[in-house]
Amino acid sequence: HQAPAFGEDDYRVCVAAGIIIKGGDLPCPVDANGKFTKDVTDFAGQHVKDADKGICEKLKTEGKLLRKDVYRHSYPFCWRSDTPLIYKAVPSWFVAVEEIKTQLVENNKKTYWVPDFVKE
């Protein structure tokens, strides 16, 4: 599967294949709590991690499951709750620091830093 809203490689592959447009809207049927939205009718309201088995069963029943394997790999967990983290694209903005570097360095010289070694 490809999930361009949930991973850099998936995003890159989908852009290259013309599935999505770079900078365009991303399909993202997962809410802020990690549950499928109504767009995923068979699994709406179910946490994505809890839906894996049901999704595989549905695909198999429909003759769409080509292969199912278990891959052992590291996975990110929240250090506070020890629950699995889900990478998800969210709206964000960035500053083109290179374009204002000179200004930043000059303002840095005028700033009172505590502790003072941070300035350098």
C-alpha positions as CSV (number, residue, x, y, z in Angstrom):
1,H,0.0,0.0,0.0
2,Q,1.0,3.6,-0.3
3,A,0.0,6.3,2.3
4,P,1.4,9.6,1.2
5,A,0.0,11.5,4.2
6,F,1.9,9.2,6.5
7,G,5.5,8.9,5.3
8,E,8.1,10.7,3.3
9,D,8.9,7.7,1.0
10,D,5.2,7.1,0.3
11,Y,4.7,10.8,-0.5
12,R,7.7,10.8,-2.8
13,V,6.7,7.6,-4.6
14,C,3.1,8.8,-5.1
15,V,4.2,12.2,-6.5
16,A,6.6,10.5,-8.9
17,A,3.9,8.1,-10.0
18,G,1.4,11.0,-10.5
19,I,-1.0,9.6,-7.9
20,I,-0.9,12.9,-6.0
21,I,0.3,16.4,-6.9
22,K,3.2,17.9,-4.9
23,G,1.8,20.5,-2.6
24,G,-1.7,19.4,-3.2
25,D,-4.3,17.9,-0.9
26,L,-3.4,14.5,0.6
27,P,-5.8,11.7,1.2
28,C,-5.9,11.4,5.0
29,P,-8.7,9.2,6.4
30,V,-7.3,9.2,9.9
31,D,-8.4,11.6,12.6
32,A,-6.4,13.2,15.4
33,N,-7.0,10.2,17.7
34,G,-5.5,7.7,15.2
35,K,-9.0,6.4,14.2
36,F,-10.3,5.9,10.7
37,T,-12.7,8.6,9.5
38,K,-16.1,7.9,7.8
39,D,-14.1,7.8,4.5
40,V,-13.1,4.3,5.5
41,T,-16.6,2.9,5.8
42,D,-15.8,-0.6,6.9
43,F,-13.4,0.5,9.7
44,A,-14.7,4.0,10.6
45,G,-14.1,4.8,14.3
46,Q,-11.6,2.0,14.7
47,H,-8.0,2.7,15.7
48,V,-5.7,2.1,12.8
49,K,-3.5,-0.3,14.8
50,D,-6.6,-2.4,15.8
51,A,-7.8,-2.5,12.2
52,D,-4.9,-4.4,10.7
53,K,-6.3,-7.9,11.0
54,G,-9.8,-6.9,9.7
55,I,-8.3,-5.1,6.8
56,C,-6.2,-8.1,5.8
57,E,-9.3,-10.4,6.2
58,K,-11.4,-8.0,4.0
59,L,-8.7,-7.9,1.3
60,K,-8.3,-11.7,1.3
61,T,-12.1,-12.2,1.1
62,E,-12.2,-9.8,-1.9
63,G,-9.3,-11.5,-3.6
64,K,-7.2,-8.4,-3.3
65,L,-4.6,-9.6,-0.8
66,L,-1.5,-10.4,-2.8
67,R,0.8,-11.4,0.1
68,K,0.9,-11.0,3.8
69,D,4.2,-11.1,5.7
70,V,5.4,-10.1,9.1
71,Y,8.3,-7.7,9.1
72,R,10.3,-7.2,12.3
73,H,11.4,-3.6,12.5
74,S,11.8,-0.8,15.0
75,Y,8.7,1.4,15.6
76,P,8.4,4.7,17.3
77,F,6.7,4.8,20.7
78,C,5.7,7.8,22.9
79,W,8.1,8.1,25.7
80,R,5.4,9.2,28.0
81,S,2.6,6.7,27.4
82,D,4.6,3.9,25.7
83,T,1.9,3.8,22.9
84,P,2.7,3.5,19.2
85,L,3.1,6.8,17.3
86,I,1.5,7.5,14.0
87,Y,3.3,9.8,11.6
88,K,0.8,12.0,9.9
89,A,1.1,15.0,7.6
90,V,-0.3,18.1,9.2
91,P,-0.4,21.7,7.9
92,S,2.8,23.5,8.6
93,W,4.9,26.4,7.5
94,F,8.6,27.0,7.2
95,V,10.9,29.9,7.2
96,A,13.5,30.2,4.4
97,V,16.3,31.0,6.8
98,E,18.9,31.2,4.1
99,E,17.2,34.3,2.7
100,I,17.4,36.2,6.0
101,K,20.6,34.7,7.4
102,T,22.5,38.1,7.4
103,Q,19.6,39.8,9.2
104,L,19.4,37.0,11.8
105,V,23.2,37.1,12.5
106,E,23.0,40.9,13.0
107,N,20.0,40.6,15.3
108,N,21.8,37.8,17.2
109,K,24.6,40.3,18.0
110,K,22.0,42.7,19.6
111,T,20.3,40.0,21.7
112,Y,21.0,39.5,25.4
113,W,21.7,35.8,25.8
114,V,21.4,33.8,29.0
115,P,23.7,31.9,29.3
116,D,26.0,34.1,27.1
117,F,27.8,31.2,25.4
118,V,24.5,30.4,23.5
119,K,25.1,33.5,21.4
120,E,28.0,31.9,19.7
